[in-house]
Amino acid sequence: AKAFAQQMGWPVLADPQSGVSSDWSHYDLWLQQPKLASQLDECDLVLQFGSRIISKRLNQWINKQVSQSQQGRDVQYW
């Protein structure tokens, strides 16, 4: 998943239990800052690999993206 994301130029928001490191490993702090979180809100696609996500903030952010998609914003969740 990490190699795929790097090839596509996409950020990797890896769950702490995944053992995957990335430049975005502190995404939890980003999601607490509205100005920084707004950059993540521009995504058009969310791909989830692996098992359940344990990060509460990341789950909330994903649910917000999916909710916006259902309200007319074109965000795809896979």
Distance bins in CASP14 RR format, pairs under 12 A and 6 or more apart:
PFRMAT RR
TARGET T0000
AUTHOR 0000-0000-0000
RMODE 2
METHOD distances of the structure
MODEL  1
1 7 0 0 0 0 0 1 0 0 0 0 0
1 8 0 0 0 0 0 1 0 0 0 0 0
1 10 0 0 0 0 0 1 0 0 0 0 0
1 11 0 0 0 0 0 1 0 0 0 0 0
1 12 1 0 0 1 0 0 0 0 0 0 0
1 13 0 0 0 0 0 1 0 0 0 0 0
1 14 0 0 0 0 1 0 0 0 0 0 0
1 15 0 0 0 0 0 1 0 0 0 0 0
1 18 0 0 0 0 1 0 0 0 0 0 0
1 19 0 0 0 0 0 1 0 0 0 0 0
1 20 1 0 0 1 0 0 0 0 0 0 0
1 22 0 0 0 0 0 1 0 0 0 0 0
1 47 1 0 0 1 0 0 0 0 0 0 0
1 48 0 0 0 0 1 0 0 0 0 0 0
1 49 1 0 1 0 0 0 0 0 0 0 0
1 50 1 0 0 1 0 0 0 0 0 0 0
1 78 0 0 0 0 0 1 0 0 0 0 0
2 8 0 0 0 0 0 1 0 0 0 0 0
2 9 0 0 0 0 0 1 0 0 0 0 0
2 10 0 0 0 0 0 1 0 0 0 0 0
2 11 0 0 0 0 0 1 0 0 0 0 0
2 12 1 0 1 0 0 0 0 0 0 0 0
2 13 0 0 0 0 0 1 0 0 0 0 0
2 14 1 0 0 1 0 0 0 0 0 0 0
2 18 0 0 0 0 1 0 0 0 0 0 0
2 19 0 0 0 0 0 1 0 0 0 0 0
2 20 1 0 1 0 0 0 0 0 0 0 0
2 21 0 0 0 0 1 0 0 0 0 0 0
2 22 1 0 0 1 0 0 0 0 0 0 0
2 23 0 0 0 0 0 1 0 0 0 0 0
2 24 0 0 0 0 0 1 0 0 0 0 0
2 25 0 0 0 0 0 1 0 0 0 0 0
2 47 0 0 0 0 0 1 0 0 0 0 0
2 49 0 0 0 0 1 0 0 0 0 0 0
3 9 0 0 0 0 0 1 0 0 0 0 0
3 10 0 0 0 0 0 1 0 0 0 0 0
3 12 0 0 0 0 1 0 0 0 0 0 0
3 20 0 0 0 0 0 1 0 0 0 0 0
3 22 0 0 0 0 0 1 0 0 0 0 0
3 49 0 0 0 0 0 1 0 0 0 0 0
4 10 0 0 0 0 1 0 0 0 0 0 0
4 12 0 0 0 0 1 0 0 0 0 0 0
4 20 0 0 0 0 0 1 0 0 0 0 0
4 47 0 0 0 0 1 0 0 0 0 0 0
4 49 0 0 0 0 1 0 0 0 0 0 0
5 11 1 0 0 1 0 0 0 0 0 0 0
5 12 1 0 1 0 0 0 0 0 0 0 0
5 13 0 0 0 0 1 0 0 0 0 0 0
5 14 0 0 0 0 1 0 0 0 0 0 0
5 20 0 0 0 0 1 0 0 0 0 0 0
5 22 1 0 0 1 0 0 0 0 0 0 0
5 23 0 0 0 0 0 1 0 0 0 0 0
5 24 0 0 0 0 1 0 0 0 0 0 0
5 45 0 0 0 0 0 1 0 0 0 0 0
5 46 0 0 0 0 0 1 0 0 0 0 0
5 47 0 0 0 0 1 0 0 0 0 0 0
5 48 0 0 0 0 0 1 0 0 0 0 0
5 49 0 0 0 0 1 0 0 0 0 0 0
6 12 1 0 0 1 0 0 0 0 0 0 0
6 20 0 0 0 0 0 1 0 0 0 0 0
6 22 0 0 0 0 1 0 0 0 0 0 0
6 23 0 0 0 0 0 1 0 0 0 0 0
6 24 0 0 0 0 0 1 0 0 0 0 0
8 45 0 0 0 0 1 0 0 0 0 0 0
8 47 0 0 0 0 1 0 0 0 0 0 0
9 22 0 0 0 0 0 1 0 0 0 0 0
9 23 0 0 0 0 0 1 0 0 0 0 0
9 24 0 0 0 0 0 1 0 0 0 0 0
10 22 0 0 0 0 0 1 0 0 0 0 0
10 23 0 0 0 0 0 1 0 0 0 0 0
10 24 0 0 0 0 1 0 0 0 0 0 0
10 40 0 0 0 0 0 1 0 0 0 0 0
10 43 0 0 0 0 1 0 0 0 0 0 0
10 44 0 0 0 0 0 1 0 0 0 0 0
10 45 0 0 0 0 1 0 0 0 0 0 0
10 46 0 0 0 0 0 1 0 0 0 0 0
10 47 0 0 0 0 1 0 0 0 0 0 0
10 49 0 0 0 0 0 1 0 0 0 0 0
11 20 0 0 0 0 0 1 0 0 0 0 0
11 22 1 0 0 1 0 0 0 0 0 0 0
11 23 1 0 0 1 0 0 0 0 0 0 0
11 24 1 0 1 0 0 0 0 0 0 0 0
11 25 0 0 0 0 0 1 0 0 0 0 0
11 26 0 0 0 0 0 1 0 0 0 0 0
11 27 1 0 0 1 0 0 0 0 0 0 0
11 30 0 0 0 0 1 0 0 0 0 0 0
11 36 0 0 0 0 0 1 0 0 0 0 0
11 39 0 0 0 0 1 0 0 0 0 0 0
11 40 1 0 0 1 0 0 0 0 0 0 0
11 42 0 0 0 0 0 1 0 0 0 0 0
11 43 0 0 0 0 1 0 0 0 0 0 0
11 45 0 0 0 0 0 1 0 0 0 0 0
11 46 0 0 0 0 0 1 0 0 0 0 0
11 47 0 0 0 0 0 1 0 0 0 0 0
11 58 0 0 0 0 0 1 0 0 0 0 0
12 18 0 0 0 0 1 0 0 0 0 0 0
12 19 0 0 0 0 0 1 0 0 0 0 0
12 20 1 0 0 1 0 0 0 0 0 0 0
12 21 0 0 0 0 1 0 0 0 0 0 0
12 22 1 1 0 0 0 0 0 0 0 0 0
12 23 1 0 0 1 0 0 0 0 0 0 0
12 24 1 0 1 0 0 0 0 0 0 0 0
12 25 0 0 0 0 1 0 0 0 0 0 0
12 27 0 0 0 0 1 0 0 0 0 0 0
12 46 0 0 0 0 0 1 0 0 0 0 0
12 47 0 0 0 0 1 0 0 0 0 0 0
12 48 0 0 0 0 0 1 0 0 0 0 0
12 49 0 0 0 0 1 0 0 0 0 0 0
12 58 0 0 0 0 0 1 0 0 0 0 0
13 20 0 0 0 0 1 0 0 0 0 0 0
13 21 0 0 0 0 0 1 0 0 0 0 0
13 22 1 0 0 1 0 0 0 0 0 0 0
13 23 0 0 0 0 0 1 0 0 0 0 0
13 24 1 0 1 0 0 0 0 0 0 0 0
13 25 0 0 0 0 1 0 0 0 0 0 0
13 26 0 0 0 0 0 1 0 0 0 0 0
13 27 1 0 1 0 0 0 0 0 0 0 0
13 28 0 0 0 0 1 0 0 0 0 0 0
13 29 0 0 0 0 0 1 0 0 0 0 0
13 30 0 0 0 0 1 0 0 0 0 0 0
13 31 0 0 0 0 1 0 0 0 0 0 0
13 37 0 0 0 0 0 1 0 0 0 0 0
13 40 0 0 0 0 1 0 0 0 0 0 0
13 43 0 0 0 0 1 0 0 0 0 0 0
13 46 0 0 0 0 1 0 0 0 0 0 0
13 47 0 0 0 0 0 1 0 0 0 0 0
13 48 0 0 0 0 1 0 0 0 0 0 0
13 49 0 0 0 0 0 1 0 0 0 0 0
13 53 0 0 0 0 1 0 0 0 0 0 0
13 55 0 0 0 0 1 0 0 0 0 0 0
13 57 0 0 0 0 0 1 0 0 0 0 0
13 58 1 0 0 1 0 0 0 0 0 0 0
13 59 0 0 0 0 0 1 0 0 0 0 0
13 61 0 0 0 0 1 0 0 0 0 0 0
13 62 0 0 0 0 1 0 0 0 0 0 0
13 65 0 0 0 0 0 1 0 0 0 0 0
14 20 1 1 0 0 0 0 0 0 0 0 0
14 21 1 0 0 1 0 0 0 0 0 0 0
14 22 1 0 1 0 0 0 0 0 0 0 0
14 23 0 0 0 0 0 1 0 0 0 0 0
14 24 1 0 0 1 0 0 0 0 0 0 0
14 25 1 0 0 1 0 0 0 0 0 0 0
14 26 0 0 0 0 0 1 0 0 0 0 0
14 27 0 0 0 0 1 0 0 0 0 0 0
14 28 0 0 0 0 0 1 0 0 0 0 0
14 48 0 0 0 0 0 1 0 0 0 0 0
14 49 0 0 0 0 1 0 0 0 0 0 0
14 50 0 0 0 0 0 1 0 0 0 0 0
14 53 0 0 0 0 1 0 0 0 0 0 0
14 54 0 0 0 0 0 1 0 0 0 0 0
14 55 0 0 0 0 1 0 0 0 0 0 0
14 58 0 0 0 0 1 0 0 0 0 0 0
15 21 0 0 0 0 0 1 0 0 0 0 0
15 22 0 0 0 0 0 1 0 0 0 0 0
15 24 0 0 0 0 0 1 0 0 0 0 0
15 25 0 0 0 0 0 1 0 0 0 0 0
15 27 0 0 0 0 1 0 0 0 0 0 0
15 28 0 0 0 0 0 1 0 0 0 0 0
15 48 0 0 0 0 1 0 0 0 0 0 0
15 49 0 0 0 0 1 0 0 0 0 0 0
15 50 0 0 0 0 1 0 0 0 0 0 0
15 51 0 0 0 0 1 0 0 0 0 0 0
15 52 0 0 0 0 1 0 0 0 0 0 0
15 53 1 0 1 0 0 0 0 0 0 0 0
15 54 1 0 1 0 0 0 0 0 0 0 0
15 55 1 0 1 0 0 0 0 0 0 0 0
15 56 0 0 0 0 0 1 0 0 0 0 0
15 57 0 0 0 0 0 1 0 0 0 0 0
15 58 1 0 0 1 0 0 0 0 0 0 0
15 59 0 0 0 0 1 0 0 0 0 0 0
15 62 0 0 0 0 0 1 0 0 0 0 0
16 22 0 0 0 0 0 1 0 0 0 0 0
16 25 0 0 0 0 1 0 0 0 0 0 0
16 26 0 0 0 0 0 1 0 0 0 0 0
16 27 0 0 0 0 0 1 0 0 0 0 0
16 28 0 0 0 0 1 0 0 0 0 0 0
16 53 0 0 0 0 1 0 0 0 0 0 0
16 54 1 0 0 1 0 0 0 0 0 0 0
16 55 1 0 0 1 0 0 0 0 0 0 0
16 56 0 0 0 0 0 1 0 0 0 0 0
16 57 0 0 0 0 0 1 0 0 0 0 0
16 58 0 0 0 0 1 0 0 0 0 0 0
17 50 0 0 0 0 0 1 0 0 0 0 0
17 51 0 0 0 0 1 0 0 0 0 0 0
17 52 0 0 0 0 1 0 0 0 0 0 0
17 53 0 0 0 0 1 0 0 0 0 0 0
17 54 1 0 1 0 0 0 0 0 0 0 0
17 55 0 0 0 0 1 0 0 0 0 0 0
17 58 0 0 0 0 0 1 0 0 0 0 0
18 25 0 0 0 0 0 1 0 0 0 0 0
18 48 0 0 0 0 0 1 0 0 0 0 0
18 49 0 0 0 0 1 0 0 0 0 0 0
18 50 1 0 0 1 0 0 0 0 0 0 0
18 51 0 0 0 0 1 0 0 0 0 0 0
18 52 0 0 0 0 0 1 0 0 0 0 0
18 53 0 0 0 0 1 0 0 0 0 0 0
18 54 0 0 0 0 1 0 0 0 0 0 0
18 55 0 0 0 0 0 1 0 0 0 0 0
18 58 0 0 0 0 0 1 0 0 0 0 0
19 25 0 0 0 0 1 0 0 0 0 0 0
19 50 0 0 0 0 0 1 0 0 0 0 0
20 27 0 0 0 0 0 1 0 0 0 0 0
20 49 0 0 0 0 1 0 0 0 0 0 0
20 50 0 0 0 0 0 1 0 0 0 0 0
23 30 0 0 0 0 0 1 0 0 0 0 0
24 30 1 0 0 1 0 0 0 0 0 0 0
24 31 0 0 0 0 0 1 0 0 0 0 0
24 36 0 0 0 0 0 1 0 0 0 0 0
24 39 0 0 0 0 0 1 0 0 0 0 0
24 40 0 0 0 0 1 0 0 0 0 0 0
24 43 0 0 0 0 0 1 0 0 0 0 0
24 55 0 0 0 0 0 1 0 0 0 0 0
24 58 0 0 0 0 0 1 0 0 0 0 0
25 55 0 0 0 0 0 1 0 0 0 0 0
25 58 0 0 0 0 0 1 0 0 0 0 0
26 32 0 0 0 0 0 1 0 0 0 0 0
26 33 0 0 0 0 0 1 0 0 0 0 0
26 36 0 0 0 0 0 1 0 0 0 0 0
26 55 0 0 0 0 0 1 0 0 0 0 0
26 57 0 0 0 0 0 1 0 0 0 0 0
26 58 0 0 0 0 0 1 0 0 0 0 0
27 33 0 0 0 0 0 1 0 0 0 0 0
27 36 0 0 0 0 1 0 0 0 0 0 0
27 37 0 0 0 0 1 0 0 0 0 0 0
27 39 0 0 0 0 0 1 0 0 0 0 0
27 40 1 0 0 1 0 0 0 0 0 0 0
27 53 0 0 0 0 0 1 0 0 0 0 0
27 55 0 0 0 0 1 0 0 0 0 0 0
27 57 0 0 0 0 1 0 0 0 0 0 0
27 58 1 0 0 1 0 0 0 0 0 0 0
27 61 0 0 0 0 1 0 0 0 0 0 0
27 62 0 0 0 0 0 1 0 0 0 0 0
28 36 0 0 0 0 0 1 0 0 0 0 0
28 37 0 0 0 0 0 1 0 0 0 0 0
28 40 0 0 0 0 0 1 0 0 0 0 0
28 53 0 0 0 0 0 1 0 0 0 0 0
28 54 0 0 0 0 0 1 0 0 0 0 0
28 55 1 0 0 1 0 0 0 0 0 0 0
28 56 0 0 0 0 1 0 0 0 0 0 0
28 57 1 0 1 0 0 0 0 0 0 0 0
28 58 1 0 0 1 0 0 0 0 0 0 0
28 59 0 0 0 0 0 1 0 0 0 0 0
28 60 0 0 0 0 0 1 0 0 0 0 0
28 61 0 0 0 0 1 0 0 0 0 0 0
29 36 1 0 0 1 0 0 0 0 0 0 0
29 37 0 0 0 0 1 0 0 0 0 0 0
29 40 0 0 0 0 0 1 0 0 0 0 0
29 55 0 0 0 0 0 1 0 0 0 0 0
29 57 0 0 0 0 1 0 0 0 0 0 0
29 58 0 0 0 0 0 1 0 0 0 0 0
30 36 1 0 1 0 0 0 0 0 0 0 0
30 37 1 0 0 1 0 0 0 0 0 0 0
30 38 0 0 0 0 1 0 0 0 0 0 0
30 39 1 0 0 1 0 0 0 0 0 0 0
30 40 1 0 0 1 0 0 0 0 0 0 0
30 41 0 0 0 0 0 1 0 0 0 0 0
30 55 0 0 0 0 0 1 0 0 0 0 0
30 57 0 0 0 0 1 0 0 0 0 0 0
30 58 0 0 0 0 0 1 0 0 0 0 0
30 61 0 0 0 0 1 0 0 0 0 0 0
31 37 1 0 1 0 0 0 0 0 0 0 0
31 38 0 0 0 0 0 1 0 0 0 0 0
31 39 0 0 0 0 0 1 0 0 0 0 0
31 40 1 0 0 1 0 0 0 0 0 0 0
31 41 0 0 0 0 1 0 0 0 0 0 0
31 55 0 0 0 0 1 0 0 0 0 0 0
31 56 0 0 0 0 1 0 0 0 0 0 0
31 57 1 0 1 0 0 0 0 0 0 0 0
31 58 1 0 0 1 0 0 0 0 0 0 0
31 59 0 0 0 0 0 1 0 0 0 0 0
31 60 1 0 0 1 0 0 0 0 0 0 0
31 61 1 0 1 0 0 0 0 0 0 0 0
31 62 0 0 0 0 0 1 0 0 0 0 0
31 64 0 0 0 0 1 0 0 0 0 0 0
31 65 0 0 0 0 0 1 0 0 0 0 0
32 40 0 0 0 0 0 1 0 0 0 0 0
32 55 0 0 0 0 0 1 0 0 0 0 0
32 56 0 0 0 0 0 1 0 0 0 0 0
32 57 1 0 0 1 0 0 0 0 0 0 0
32 58 0 0 0 0 0 1 0 0 0 0 0
32 60 0 0 0 0 0 1 0 0 0 0 0
32 61 0 0 0 0 0 1 0 0 0 0 0
33 39 0 0 0 0 1 0 0 0 0 0 0
33 40 0 0 0 0 0 1 0 0 0 0 0
33 41 0 0 0 0 0 1 0 0 0 0 0
33 57 0 0 0 0 0 1 0 0 0 0 0
34 40 0 0 0 0 0 1 0 0 0 0 0
34 41 0 0 0 0 1 0 0 0 0 0 0
35 41 0 0 0 0 0 1 0 0 0 0 0
36 42 0 0 0 0 0 1 0 0 0 0 0
36 61 0 0 0 0 0 1 0 0 0 0 0
37 43 0 0 0 0 0 1 0 0 0 0 0
37 57 0 0 0 0 1 0 0 0 0 0 0
37 58 0 0 0 0 0 1 0 0 0 0 0
37 60 0 0 0 0 0 1 0 0 0 0 0
37 61 1 0 0 1 0 0 0 0 0 0 0
37 64 0 0 0 0 1 0 0 0 0 0 0
37 65 0 0 0 0 0 1 0 0 0 0 0
38 61 0 0 0 0 0 1 0 0 0 0 0
38 64 0 0 0 0 0 1 0 0 0 0 0
39 61 0 0 0 0 0 1 0 0 0 0 0
40 46 0 0 0 0 1 0 0 0 0 0 0
40 57 0 0 0 0 0 1 0 0 0 0 0
40 58 0 0 0 0 1 0 0 0 0 0 0
40 60 0 0 0 0 0 1 0 0 0 0 0
40 61 1 0 0 1 0 0 0 0 0 0 0
40 62 0 0 0 0 0 1 0 0 0 0 0
40 64 0 0 0 0 0 1 0 0 0 0 0
40 65 0 0 0 0 1 0 0 0 0 0 0
40 75 0 0 0 0 0 1 0 0 0 0 0
41 61 0 0 0 0 1 0 0 0 0 0 0
41 62 0 0 0 0 0 1 0 0 0 0 0
41 64 1 0 0 1 0 0 0 0 0 0 0
41 65 1 0 0 1 0 0 0 0 0 0 0
41 67 0 0 0 0 0 1 0 0 0 0 0
41 68 0 0 0 0 1 0 0 0 0 0 0
41 69 0 0 0 0 0 1 0 0 0 0 0
41 73 0 0 0 0 1 0 0 0 0 0 0
41 75 0 0 0 0 1 0 0 0 0 0 0
42 65 0 0 0 0 0 1 0 0 0 0 0
42 68 0 0 0 0 0 1 0 0 0 0 0
42 73 0 0 0 0 0 1 0 0 0 0 0
42 75 0 0 0 0 0 1 0 0 0 0 0
43 61 0 0 0 0 1 0 0 0 0 0 0
43 62 0 0 0 0 0 1 0 0 0 0 0
43 64 0 0 0 0 0 1 0 0 0 0 0
43 65 1 0 0 1 0 0 0 0 0 0 0
43 66 0 0 0 0 0 1 0 0 0 0 0
43 68 0 0 0 0 0 1 0 0 0 0 0
43 69 0 0 0 0 0 1 0 0 0 0 0
43 73 0 0 0 0 0 1 0 0 0 0 0
43 74 0 0 0 0 0 1 0 0 0 0 0
43 75 1 0 0 1 0 0 0 0 0 0 0
43 76 0 0 0 0 1 0 0 0 0 0 0
43 77 0 0 0 0 0 1 0 0 0 0 0
44 65 0 0 0 0 1 0 0 0 0 0 0
44 68 0 0 0 0 0 1 0 0 0 0 0
44 69 0 0 0 0 1 0 0 0 0 0 0
44 73 0 0 0 0 1 0 0 0 0 0 0
44 74 1 0 0 1 0 0 0 0 0 0 0
44 75 1 0 0 1 0 0 0 0 0 0 0
44 76 1 0 0 1 0 0 0 0 0 0 0
44 77 0 0 0 0 0 1 0 0 0 0 0
44 78 0 0 0 0 0 1 0 0 0 0 0
45 62 0 0 0 0 0 1 0 0 0 0 0
45 65 0 0 0 0 1 0 0 0 0 0 0
45 66 0 0 0 0 0 1 0 0 0 0 0
45 69 0 0 0 0 0 1 0 0 0 0 0
45 74 0 0 0 0 1 0 0 0 0 0 0
45 75 1 0 0 1 0 0 0 0 0 0 0
45 76 1 0 1 0 0 0 0 0 0 0 0
45 77 1 0 0 1 0 0 0 0 0 0 0
45 78 1 0 0 1 0 0 0 0 0 0 0
46 53 0 0 0 0 0 1 0 0 0 0 0
46 58 0 0 0 0 0 1 0 0 0 0 0
46 59 0 0 0 0 0 1 0 0 0 0 0
46 61 0 0 0 0 1 0 0 0 0 0 0
46 62 1 0 1 0 0 0 0 0 0 0 0
46 63 0 0 0 0 0 1 0 0 0 0 0
46 64 0 0 0 0 0 1 0 0 0 0 0
46 65 1 0 1 0 0 0 0 0 0 0 0
46 66 1 0 0 1 0 0 0 0 0 0 0
46 68 0 0 0 0 0 1 0 0 0 0 0
46 69 0 0 0 0 1 0 0 0 0 0 0
46 75 1 0 0 1 0 0 0 0 0 0 0
46 76 1 0 0 1 0 0 0 0 0 0 0
46 77 1 0 1 0 0 0 0 0 0 0 0
46 78 1 0 0 1 0 0 0 0 0 0 0
47 62 0 0 0 0 0 1 0 0 0 0 0
47 65 0 0 0 0 0 1 0 0 0 0 0
47 75 0 0 0 0 0 1 0 0 0 0 0
47 76 0 0 0 0 1 0 0 0 0 0 0
47 77 0 0 0 0 1 0 0 0 0 0 0
47 78 1 0 1 0 0 0 0 0 0 0 0
48 55 0 0 0 0 0 1 0 0 0 0 0
48 58 0 0 0 0 1 0 0 0 0 0 0
48 59 0 0 0 0 0 1 0 0 0 0 0
48 62 1 0 0 1 0 0 0 0 0 0 0
48 65 0 0 0 0 0 1 0 0 0 0 0
48 66 0 0 0 0 0 1 0 0 0 0 0
48 76 0 0 0 0 0 1 0 0 0 0 0
48 77 1 0 0 1 0 0 0 0 0 0 0
48 78 1 0 0 1 0 0 0 0 0 0 0
49 78 0 0 0 0 1 0 0 0 0 0 0
50 78 0 0 0 0 0 1 0 0 0 0 0
52 58 0 0 0 0 0 1 0 0 0 0 0
52 59 0 0 0 0 1 0 0 0 0 0 0
52 62 0 0 0 0 0 1 0 0 0 0 0
53 59 1 0 1 0 0 0 0 0 0 0 0
53 60 0 0 0 0 0 1 0 0 0 0 0
53 61 0 0 0 0 0 1 0 0 0 0 0
53 62 1 0 0 1 0 0 0 0 0 0 0
53 63 0 0 0 0 0 1 0 0 0 0 0
53 77 0 0 0 0 0 1 0 0 0 0 0
55 61 0 0 0 0 1 0 0 0 0 0 0
55 62 0 0 0 0 1 0 0 0 0 0 0
56 62 0 0 0 0 0 1 0 0 0 0 0
56 63 0 0 0 0 0 1 0 0 0 0 0
57 63 0 0 0 0 0 1 0 0 0 0 0
57 64 0 0 0 0 0 1 0 0 0 0 0
58 64 0 0 0 0 0 1 0 0 0 0 0
58 65 0 0 0 0 0 1 0 0 0 0 0
59 65 0 0 0 0 0 1 0 0 0 0 0
59 66 0 0 0 0 0 1 0 0 0 0 0
59 77 0 0 0 0 0 1 0 0 0 0 0
60 66 0 0 0 0 0 1 0 0 0 0 0
60 67 0 0 0 0 0 1 0 0 0 0 0
61 67 0 0 0 0 0 1 0 0 0 0 0
61 68 0 0 0 0 0 1 0 0 0 0 0
61 75 0 0 0 0 0 1 0 0 0 0 0
61 77 0 0 0 0 0 1 0 0 0 0 0
62 68 0 0 0 0 0 1 0 0 0 0 0
62 69 0 0 0 0 0 1 0 0 0 0 0
62 75 0 0 0 0 1 0 0 0 0 0 0
62 76 0 0 0 0 0 1 0 0 0 0 0
62 77 1 0 0 1 0 0 0 0 0 0 0
62 78 0 0 0 0 0 1 0 0 0 0 0
63 69 0 0 0 0 0 1 0 0 0 0 0
63 70 0 0 0 0 0 1 0 0 0 0 0
63 75 0 0 0 0 0 1 0 0 0 0 0
63 77 0 0 0 0 1 0 0 0 0 0 0
64 70 0 0 0 0 0 1 0 0 0 0 0
64 71 0 0 0 0 0 1 0 0 0 0 0
64 73 0 0 0 0 0 1 0 0 0 0 0
64 75 0 0 0 0 1 0 0 0 0 0 0
64 77 0 0 0 0 0 1 0 0 0 0 0
65 71 0 0 0 0 0 1 0 0 0 0 0
65 72 0 0 0 0 0 1 0 0 0 0 0
65 73 0 0 0 0 1 0 0 0 0 0 0
65 74 0 0 0 0 0 1 0 0 0 0 0
65 75 1 0 1 0 0 0 0 0 0 0 0
65 76 0 0 0 0 1 0 0 0 0 0 0
65 77 1 0 0 1 0 0 0 0 0 0 0
65 78 0 0 0 0 0 1 0 0 0 0 0
66 72 0 0 0 0 0 1 0 0 0 0 0
66 73 0 0 0 0 1 0 0 0 0 0 0
66 74 0 0 0 0 0 1 0 0 0 0 0
66 75 1 0 0 1 0 0 0 0 0 0 0
66 76 0 0 0 0 1 0 0 0 0 0 0
66 77 1 0 1 0 0 0 0 0 0 0 0
66 78 0 0 0 0 0 1 0 0 0 0 0
67 73 0 0 0 0 1 0 0 0 0 0 0
67 75 0 0 0 0 1 0 0 0 0 0 0
67 77 0 0 0 0 0 1 0 0 0 0 0
68 74 0 0 0 0 1 0 0 0 0 0 0
68 75 1 0 1 0 0 0 0 0 0 0 0
68 76 0 0 0 0 0 1 0 0 0 0 0
68 77 0 0 0 0 0 1 0 0 0 0 0
69 75 1 1 0 0 0 0 0 0 0 0 0
69 76 1 0 0 1 0 0 0 0 0 0 0
69 77 1 0 0 1 0 0 0 0 0 0 0
69 78 0 0 0 0 0 1 0 0 0 0 0
70 76 0 0 0 0 0 1 0 0 0 0 0
70 77 0 0 0 0 0 1 0 0 0 0 0
END
